C-alpha cells in the first residue's frame, strides 16, 4: 500500500522549501526583524570610539549636509532614504549602512560633547520622532526584502500593491516625525 504525502503549501500555493516560514516572506513578518536589526546596528555603531580629529571631520560633514529649513525638508530627505530602502536586495544593504553611519555620527557628537554615546543614542531612538523614523525605516526595509521574495516566488504584480501601501504608511510616519522633530528643535533652540 502506498502512502501519499500531502505537500506543504506556502502563502503562494506552491511547495514550501521549509527554510523560512511563509509569513517571513511578507513585509509584516519581516517588519519586527528589520526594526530590531536597524535599531541594533544604530546602537552598536554609536558606541564605536572615535579619535577627536575624526569626530570633528564627521561632525563638520554632517553639519554642512543637514541644512534643513523646516519639516518639509526633513520629510523629503527621510522619504528619499526610505524609498531607497524599499529596493529589493540593495535596499536592505543600504538600510544597514544608513543606520550604522547615523550611529557613527552620534558617536562623533558624543566624542566632541563628552557625552555617553550609548545613552545619547538610546535617548534619540526613544523620542517620538526617533520611534516613528525607525518604524518607517524598518517597514521600508521589510518591504524591500518582501519585494525580493516576491521576485523569487513570481508574485511581483501582487507585491506592487504592497509597495504602494507601504509608501503611504512610511510617508505618513515620516511626515508626522518631521513635524514633531521640527517642533522639538524649535523648543530646544528657542
C-alpha positions, -999 to +999 in steps of 0.1 A: +000+000+000+014+034-010+011+065+012+006+098-005+024+128+011+004+160+013+027+189+001+032+218+024+016+249+009+030+283+015+011+316+011+016+315-026+003+280-031+034+262-042+056+237-023+073+253+007+110+248+009+107+247+047+137+271+052+116+301+063+080+302+075+059+318+048+050+348+070+087+357+069+083+363+031+059+392+038+067+428+049+046+423+081+066+392+090+099+408+083+090+442+099+099+434+135+131+418+124+142+448+103+133+473+131+153+452+155+183+449+132+181+486+122+180+497+158+207+473+169+231+484+142+224+520+151+231+514+188+262+493+183+277+518+158+270+547+181+294+531+207+324+529+183+351+551+198+364+578+176+395+599+176+387+636+183+400+647+149+379+621+130+349+631+151+354+667+142+355+658+105+323+637+108+306+665+127+316+691+102+304+669+073+270+662+090+265+699+099+270+711+064+249+684+048+220+689+073+209+724+063+172+717+066+149+747+069+117+730+080+096+699+083+091+695+045+129+694+040+133+668+068+104+648+054+118+649+018+152+638+030+139+609+051+114+598+025+141+596-002+161+574+022+132+551+028+124+548-009+160+535-015+154+511+014+124+496-005+145+485-034+149+447-033+184+435-022+200+469-025+176+485+000+184+462+029+221+468+025+215+505+023+194+503+055+223+487+074+248+512+060+224+541+068+218+530+104+255+525+110+265+558+096+239+575+117+252+557+148+288+568+139+275+604+137+261+601+172+294+587+183+311+618+168+288+642+186+293+623+218+330+624+215+330+662+209+305+670+236+320+645+261+287+625+264+280+588+268+273+578+233+251+548+241+229+570+264+226+596+237+217+570+210+190+554+233+176+589+240+174+598+203+159+564+195+133+567+222+120+602+212+086+603+194+103+613+162+130+587+166+105+560+172+084+570+141+115+572+119+128+538+130+094+522+124+092+538+090+127+527+080+121+492+094+089+490+073+106+503+042+134+478+046+109+450+052+091+459+020+124+457+001+131+422+015+095+412+008+100+425-028+129+402-031+108+372-021+081+384-045+106+383-074+119+348-064+083+335-059+070+352-091+043+372-074+056+407-083+023+420-096+006+413-062+035+429-043+032+462-062+001+470-043+021+463-011+047+488-022+020+515-026+005+508+008+040+508+024+049+541+007+017+557+021+023+543+056+060+552+056+052+587+042+027+593+069+050+582+097+079+603+083+057+634+078+045+632+114+080+626+126+093+656+106+067+680+123+074+666+157+112+669+152+108+705+140+087+714+170+112+698+193+141+715+177+123+749+178+115+745+216+151+732+223+168+760+204+144+788+213 
